[in-house]
Amino acid sequence: MANFCVKTAGLKAGEEEINQVAAALSDKGERVSCVRQNLQQDSFWQVNVCLKSISQELLVLSKSTRILRKGLEEAAYLYEQAEDRLLGEMEAADGILLENTYGNNAVKKLIDAIRNYFIKKKQLTKEDIDSIVFSEEGQYGGNQGSPEIQTRERKEELYDIIRRNRAGENLPDDLEPYLKKINNEGCGYVALTNSIFRYFENRSEEFQKAFGYSMYDKNGNLNFDMLLVDLYSSKDNIDPVTNIRNNMLDYNKEQDSYLNPYDPWKDVTGKGTTPAERKYYMETFLTEHGIKGTIDVQEEMSISQIEERLQRGEDVIISYRNGNIYREDGSIQQQIIGGHAMTITGVTKEGYYIVSSWGEKFYIHPDERIEFEEGQVTSMRYSIVSYS
């Protein structure tokens, strides 16, 4: 009679080897970091960037290896428990046997049990969810205000991207107002940028091939500003229905009356983006760069649904209107009157959303409802970004 065999003893025996690999990766990453810190001269900036990238990727691989070890350990334990529960104990010399007389249904139940266990598990440590995109030690995602405060040299690099993407238009010499407008309305584009960096995490060569510039800037940090400006200047104010750009969409009679006649390149405010617009902008931008990705817009999501999506490796963007954003100590960081898009990176034990906003880590109370003025009540919509 044919048998289905899983050698859980082999999984357990390999745990120490995996630990040794993780330790070796971590050691290599720290050594590369030490070498990099000794190369501070300007002439070594390219080597410095390369070394920082290698160091970060080695440390992330080390963490991923430790997570793999933990997963194998838990999978072996869960298998044994499920097997005992479903079939009773049946031992063999070289493994644990699952008699096929129980049919495929028993196997399916076992696989579903393992899958559901990891989906529902809520004991992830800080190390488990660490990321070079959302770094606890550095920048926590992109910052829409960052392009505006860069050095003149850095801004010229960003201006080159704008001129490339808007080559058919009559651009002014001074593009500073355009960076100010990104600061004013770019939150949705930052959330999309965060997702793209997450997709290319530890694959810097593929990133450069897709976009034509480095995943890291000259300081060895993720090239948030470049990708943000690229996405924004490529897609902003394109009508999803006609696929035609209309720069007058940013015109606001109350805010822009000082511009007479109105000049979109001098306008420092904007209308922002809707979830439907972000879906169109992101999907077309990815397609143009050879990437398969989609956005699913949801009017409502429960905490468990958000956690499940994050566990799958998908990205969740929240469109947050008329509410408070909190610091870790519970104090209010900002009152949002109007709309603000942010990346949800996790959920606390208390059920608060952990979000990336302005390159920092903040919190939202999903059940909080505030009415600032008549009709300005807290509301939330969600966009799930997935790649294939």
C-alpha positions as CSV (number, residue, x, y, z in Angstrom):
1,M,0.0,0.0,0.0
2,A,1.4,3.4,-1.0
3,N,2.2,5.8,1.8
4,F,2.7,9.6,2.2
5,C,5.9,10.2,4.2
6,V,7.1,13.3,5.9
7,K,10.5,13.0,7.7
8,T,10.1,15.5,10.4
9,A,13.2,14.3,12.1
10,G,15.2,15.5,9.1
11,L,13.7,18.9,9.4
12,K,14.7,19.1,13.1
13,A,18.2,17.9,12.4
14,G,18.7,20.8,9.9
15,E,17.8,23.5,12.3
16,E,21.3,23.9,13.7
17,E,22.8,24.1,10.2
18,I,20.3,26.8,9.3
19,N,21.3,28.7,12.5
20,Q,25.0,28.4,11.4
21,V,24.2,29.9,8.0
22,A,22.2,32.7,9.5
23,A,25.1,33.6,11.9
24,A,27.6,33.5,9.0
25,L,25.4,35.8,6.9
26,S,25.1,38.2,9.8
27,D,28.8,38.2,10.4
28,K,29.6,38.9,6.8
29,G,27.1,41.7,6.8
30,E,28.7,43.3,9.8
31,R,32.2,42.9,8.3
32,V,31.1,44.6,5.1
33,S,29.6,47.4,7.1
34,C,32.9,47.9,9.0
35,V,34.8,48.1,5.7
36,R,32.3,50.6,4.3
37,Q,32.6,52.9,7.3
38,N,36.3,53.3,6.7
39,L,35.7,54.5,3.1
40,Q,34.3,58.0,3.7
41,Q,36.2,59.9,1.0
42,D,34.1,61.3,-1.8
43,S,36.2,59.4,-4.3
44,F,34.9,56.1,-2.9
45,W,31.2,57.0,-2.9
46,Q,30.3,54.4,-5.5
47,V,32.1,51.7,-3.6
48,N,30.4,52.9,-0.5
49,V,27.0,52.6,-2.0
50,C,27.7,49.2,-3.3
51,L,29.0,48.0,0.1
52,K,26.0,49.4,2.0
53,S,23.7,47.6,-0.4
54,I,25.5,44.3,0.1
55,S,25.6,44.8,3.9
56,Q,21.9,45.5,4.1
57,E,21.0,42.5,1.9
58,L,23.2,40.2,3.9
59,L,21.6,41.2,7.1
60,V,18.1,40.8,5.7
61,L,19.1,37.4,4.3
62,S,20.3,36.5,7.8
63,K,17.0,37.4,9.3
64,S,15.1,35.6,6.6
65,T,17.1,32.5,7.3
66,R,16.3,32.6,11.0
67,I,12.6,33.0,10.1
68,L,12.9,29.9,7.8
69,R,14.4,27.9,10.7
70,K,11.6,29.0,13.0
71,G,9.0,28.1,10.3
72,L,10.5,24.7,9.7
73,E,10.5,23.9,13.4
74,E,6.9,25.0,13.8
75,A,5.8,23.2,10.6
76,A,7.4,19.9,11.9
77,Y,5.7,20.3,15.3
78,L,2.4,21.2,13.7
79,Y,2.6,18.3,11.3
80,E,3.2,15.8,14.2
81,Q,0.3,17.3,16.2
82,A,-2.1,17.2,13.2
83,E,-1.0,13.7,12.1
84,D,-1.7,12.4,15.6
85,R,-5.1,14.1,15.7
86,L,-6.2,13.0,12.3
87,L,-4.8,9.6,11.9
88,G,-3.4,8.4,15.2
89,E,0.2,7.4,15.7
90,M,1.8,5.3,13.0
91,E,5.5,5.0,13.0
92,A,8.0,3.9,10.4
93,A,11.7,3.4,10.5
94,D,12.4,6.5,8.3
95,G,9.5,8.8,8.8
96,I,5.9,9.3,9.8
97,L,3.4,7.6,7.5
98,L,0.1,8.9,6.3
99,E,-1.9,5.9,4.9
100,N,-3.6,6.7,1.6
101,T,-6.7,4.8,2.7
102,Y,-7.7,8.1,4.3
103,G,-7.7,9.7,0.9
104,N,-6.6,13.1,-0.3
105,N,-9.0,14.8,2.0
106,A,-6.8,14.1,5.0
107,V,-3.8,15.5,3.2
108,K,-5.8,18.6,2.3
109,K,-6.9,19.1,5.9
110,L,-3.3,18.9,7.0
111,I,-2.1,21.4,4.4
112,D,-4.9,23.7,5.3
113,A,-4.2,23.4,9.0
114,I,-0.5,24.4,8.4
115,R,-1.5,27.3,6.2
116,N,-4.2,28.6,8.6
117,Y,-1.8,28.3,11.5
118,F,0.7,30.7,10.0
119,I,-2.0,33.1,8.7
120,K,-3.6,33.4,12.1
121,K,-0.4,33.4,14.1
122,K,0.1,36.8,15.8
123,Q,3.5,36.3,17.5
124,L,5.8,38.0,15.0
125,T,8.7,39.7,16.6
126,K,10.2,43.0,15.6
127,E,13.0,41.1,13.8
128,D,10.5,39.1,11.8
129,I,8.9,42.2,10.1
130,D,12.1,44.3,9.8
131,S,12.7,45.7,6.3
132,I,15.2,48.0,4.6
133,V,12.2,49.9,3.3
134,F,10.6,50.5,6.7
135,S,13.8,50.7,8.9
136,E,13.6,51.0,12.6
137,E,17.0,52.6,12.6
138,G,16.6,54.9,9.6
139,Q,13.9,56.2,7.3
140,Y,10.5,54.5,7.7
141,G,9.4,54.6,4.1
142,G,9.4,57.5,1.7
143,N,8.8,61.2,2.5
144,Q,7.0,63.4,0.0
145,G,8.8,66.5,1.4
146,S,12.3,65.1,0.9
147,P,12.8,66.1,-2.8
148,E,12.2,69.8,-1.9
149,I,15.0,69.9,0.7
150,Q,17.7,68.2,-1.3
151,T,21.0,69.8,-2.3
152,R,21.2,71.7,-5.6
153,E,23.2,68.8,-7.2
154,R,20.6,66.3,-6.1
155,K,17.8,68.4,-7.3
156,E,19.4,68.6,-10.7
157,E,19.3,64.8,-10.9
158,L,15.6,65.0,-10.1
159,Y,14.9,67.7,-12.6
160,D,16.5,65.5,-15.3
161,I,13.9,62.9,-14.5
162,I,11.1,65.4,-14.8
163,R,12.4,66.8,-18.1
164,R,12.7,63.3,-19.5
165,N,9.1,62.3,-18.5
166,R,7.6,65.7,-19.7
167,A,9.8,66.2,-22.8
168,G,6.8,67.2,-25.0
169,E,5.8,70.1,-22.7
170,N,7.2,73.7,-22.4
171,L,9.0,73.3,-19.1
172,P,10.4,76.3,-17.2
173,D,14.0,76.5,-16.1
174,D,12.9,76.7,-12.5
175,L,11.3,73.4,-11.4
176,E,11.4,74.2,-7.7
177,P,7.7,74.8,-7.5
178,Y,7.1,71.4,-8.9
179,L,8.9,69.8,-6.0
180,K,6.9,71.9,-3.6
181,K,3.7,70.6,-5.2
182,I,4.9,67.0,-4.7
183,N,5.3,67.9,-1.0
184,N,1.8,69.2,-1.0
185,E,0.0,66.4,-2.7
186,G,2.4,63.5,-3.1
187,C,1.3,61.2,-0.2
188,G,-0.4,58.7,-2.5
189,Y,2.6,58.5,-4.8
190,V,4.9,57.9,-1.7
191,A,2.7,54.9,-0.7
192,L,3.0,53.5,-4.2
193,T,6.8,54.1,-4.1
194,N,7.1,52.2,-0.8
195,S,5.4,49.2,-2.4
196,I,7.7,49.2,-5.4
197,F,10.8,49.2,-3.2
198,R,9.3,46.4,-1.1
199,Y,8.8,44.4,-4.3
200,F,12.5,44.9,-5.3
201,E,13.9,44.5,-1.8
202,N,17.3,42.7,-2.1
203,R,17.1,42.8,-5.9
204,S,18.9,46.0,-6.7
205,E,20.2,44.9,-10.1
206,E,16.7,44.1,-11.3
207,F,15.5,47.5,-10.0
208,Q,18.2,49.3,-12.0
209,K,17.4,47.3,-15.1
210,A,13.7,48.2,-14.7
211,F,14.0,51.9,-14.1
212,G,17.4,52.9,-15.4
213,Y,18.9,54.3,-12.2
214,S,20.3,52.9,-9.0
215,M,18.1,51.6,-6.2
216,Y,20.4,53.5,-3.8
217,D,21.6,57.1,-3.8
218,K,25.2,58.3,-3.3
219,N,24.8,58.0,0.5
220,G,23.8,54.4,0.2
221,N,20.2,55.1,1.1
222,L,17.2,53.8,-0.8
223,N,16.6,56.1,-3.8
224,F,13.1,57.1,-2.6
225,D,13.2,60.7,-4.1
226,M,14.2,59.5,-7.6
227,L,11.5,56.9,-7.8
228,L,8.9,59.3,-6.3
229,V,9.7,62.0,-8.8
230,D,9.7,59.5,-11.6
231,L,6.3,58.1,-10.8
232,Y,4.8,61.5,-10.0
233,S,6.0,63.3,-13.2
234,S,5.1,60.2,-15.3
235,K,1.5,59.9,-14.2
236,D,0.2,63.0,-12.3
237,N,-3.0,64.6,-13.8
238,I,-3.5,61.9,-16.4
239,D,-7.2,61.2,-16.8
240,P,-7.7,57.4,-16.3
241,V,-10.7,57.5,-18.7
242,T,-9.0,59.3,-21.6
243,N,-5.4,58.5,-20.8
244,I,-4.7,62.2,-21.5
245,R,-2.9,64.6,-19.2
246,N,-4.8,67.7,-18.1
247,N,-2.7,70.0,-16.0
248,M,-5.7,72.2,-15.2
249,L,-6.9,69.5,-12.9
250,D,-4.8,71.0,-10.1
251,Y,-6.3,74.4,-10.6
252,N,-8.2,75.7,-7.5
253,K,-9.8,79.1,-7.7
254,E,-9.4,79.9,-4.0
255,Q,-5.7,78.7,-3.7
256,D,-4.4,79.6,-7.2
257,S,-6.0,83.1,-7.8
258,Y,-2.6,84.7,-7.4
259,L,-1.5,83.0,-10.6
260,N,-3.1,85.1,-13.4
261,P,-2.9,83.6,-15.9
262,Y,-2.7,80.1,-14.3
263,D,0.6,78.3,-14.8
264,P,0.6,74.7,-13.6
265,W,4.5,74.8,-13.3
266,K,4.2,77.6,-10.8
267,D,1.4,76.0,-8.8
268,V,2.7,74.7,-5.5
269,T,-0.5,73.0,-4.4
270,G,-2.4,70.1,-5.9
271,K,-5.6,68.1,-5.6
272,G,-4.1,64.8,-4.4
273,T,-5.1,61.4,-5.8
274,T,-8.1,59.1,-5.3
275,P,-7.8,55.3,-4.8
276,A,-9.1,54.8,-8.3
277,E,-6.5,57.2,-9.8
278,R,-3.7,55.5,-7.8
279,K,-4.8,52.1,-9.1
280,Y,-4.6,53.4,-12.7
281,Y,-1.3,55.2,-12.2
282,M,0.4,52.3,-10.5
283,E,-0.7,49.6,-12.8
284,T,0.2,51.5,-16.0
285,F,3.6,52.6,-14.5
286,L,4.4,49.0,-13.5
287,T,3.4,47.7,-17.0
288,E,5.6,50.3,-18.7
289,H,8.6,49.0,-16.7
290,G,7.9,45.3,-17.3
291,I,6.4,44.6,-13.9
292,K,3.1,42.7,-13.3
293,G,1.2,44.2,-10.5
294,T,-2.4,45.1,-9.6
295,I,-4.3,47.1,-7.0
296,D,-7.6,46.0,-5.5
297,V,-9.6,48.9,-3.9
298,Q,-11.7,47.9,-0.9
299,E,-14.2,50.2,0.8
300,E,-13.8,48.3,4.1
301,M,-11.4,45.9,5.7
302,S,-11.2,44.3,9.1
303,I,-8.0,44.1,11.1
304,S,-7.8,40.3,10.5
305,Q,-8.2,40.9,6.7
306,I,-5.4,43.5,6.8
307,E,-3.1,41.1,8.8
308,E,-3.8,38.3,6.4
309,R,-2.9,40.5,3.4
310,L,0.3,41.6,5.0
311,Q,1.2,38.0,5.9
312,R,0.8,37.1,2.2
313,G,3.4,39.8,1.4
314,E,1.0,42.2,-0.2
315,D,1.0,45.9,0.6
316,V,-2.0,47.8,2.1
317,I,-2.5,51.5,1.5
318,I,-5.0,53.4,3.6
319,S,-6.8,56.4,2.4
320,Y,-7.5,58.2,5.7
321,R,-9.8,61.2,5.9
322,N,-10.5,63.5,8.9
323,G,-8.8,61.8,11.7
324,N,-5.7,61.8,14.0
325,I,-2.3,60.3,13.5
326,Y,-0.6,59.3,16.8
327,R,3.0,58.9,18.0
328,E,4.1,55.8,19.8
329,D,3.6,57.6,23.2
330,G,-0.1,58.2,22.3
331,S,0.2,61.9,21.7
332,I,-1.2,63.4,18.5
333,Q,1.3,63.8,15.7
334,Q,-1.2,65.5,13.3
335,Q,-4.8,66.1,12.7
336,I,-5.7,65.2,9.1
337,I,-8.5,67.4,7.8
338,G,-9.1,66.2,4.3
339,G,-7.3,63.2,3.0
340,H,-3.9,61.5,3.5
341,A,-2.6,58.2,2.0
342,M,-0.3,56.0,4.0
343,T,1.2,52.5,3.9
344,I,0.0,50.2,6.7
345,T,3.0,48.1,7.8
346,G,1.4,46.2,10.6
347,V,-1.1,46.0,13.5
348,T,-0.2,46.4,17.2
349,K,-1.4,44.0,19.9
350,E,-3.9,46.7,20.9
351,G,-5.3,46.7,17.4
352,Y,-3.8,50.0,16.1
353,Y,-2.6,50.3,12.5
354,I,1.2,51.0,12.2
355,V,1.6,53.3,9.3
356,S,4.4,55.0,7.3
357,S,3.9,58.7,6.8
358,W,6.5,61.4,6.0
359,G,9.3,58.8,6.3
360,E,8.3,58.1,10.0
361,K,6.4,55.5,12.0
362,F,3.0,56.5,13.4
363,Y,-0.2,54.9,14.5
364,I,-4.0,55.1,13.6
365,H,-6.9,54.0,15.8
366,P,-9.1,52.1,13.2
367,D,-12.2,52.4,15.4
368,E,-11.8,56.1,16.2
369,R,-14.4,58.4,14.5
370,I,-14.0,62.2,14.8
371,E,-16.2,65.0,13.4
372,F,-14.1,68.1,13.0
373,E,-16.8,70.1,11.3
374,E,-20.2,69.2,9.8
375,G,-19.6,66.5,7.2
376,Q,-15.9,66.1,8.0
377,V,-16.1,62.7,9.7
378,T,-13.3,60.1,9.9
379,S,-13.4,57.6,7.1
380,M,-11.0,55.0,5.7
381,R,-10.6,53.2,2.3
382,Y,-8.0,50.6,1.4
383,S,-5.9,49.6,-1.6
384,I,-4.1,46.2,-1.7
385,V,-1.1,46.1,-4.0
386,S,0.0,42.6,-5.2
387,Y,2.5,41.4,-7.7
388,S,2.7,38.3,-9.9
